[in-house]
């Protein structure tokens, strides 16, 4: 039995014990991390700099990209460092900070995705009221509420999880600190309190999910009534990427936290964790830019301008 007050560090799960495979893991995660930073950074910069994209839909997409950077930066760099230096150690404070950041960014992202569903619902089902219901002040308030909800939930869950006595050592069966793994280390009689708080969070998440589903039922019903094929295509091009991102986020999260114990294993937990904490932040920009012609055009122009700026600089210095 281990007293939680005596624990100063945790041991994270290693991907492998072989140095060559650890180096491969480092390179793979480095590539994914840089791709996520570059793609999300391009979307953030493009939306911020292109006045044509200063609309509610792209404002929320900018928030989503910032949160994606936060999620992947919470888990991947520490895992990369541990593989490179052949260690499993994470300090008690760093583990608490990692858990807080992951909950904060993940729940804020889920709230932003819910708001984005509302944005698409109003844009397609009530276009005449779009400017009234989604003015600049309303958008800022909704985005602030999404970030605040993530922050409050993160404070509540992190403070409660790390106040529980830990009776089962300090080995975390995951490559980052996450709630289920911390609860596994706690005494069996003490984690019921956290389950109560988790139950409230699950109810709120379920309410958001039902709202998203109902919104899209209304959206698809109205889109199919559009007489022109071009109008339907334009409406679907703004909705389907969001629906794909929501599906990926929700399905991997549900499987990670609610899969039956009978099929649980360290390898499966590892794969699922990568799918919900590493893959979405890297592929979300690709999903959003694939069908959105307006965003693709702005991204191309932005990249073209950056290349011209880079080449013009040295040429002007030579002159």
Buried (B, 14 or more C-beta within 10 A) or exposed (E): EBEBEEBEBBBBBBBEEEEEEBBBBBEBBBEBBEBBBEBBBBBBBBBEEBEEBEBBBBBBBBBBBBBBBBBBBBBBEBBBEBBBEEEBEBEBEBBBBBBBBBBBBBBBBBBBBBBBBBBBBBBBBBEEEBEEBBEEEEBEEBBEBBBEBBBEBBEBBBEBBBEBBBBEEBEBBBBBBBBBBBBBBBBEEBBEEBEEBBEEBEEBBEEBBEBBEEBBEBBBEBBEEBEEEEEBEBBBBBBBBBBBBBEBBBEBBEBBBEEEEEEEEEEEBBEBBBBBBBBBBBBBBEBBBEBBEBBEEBBEBBEEEEEEEEEEEEEEEEE
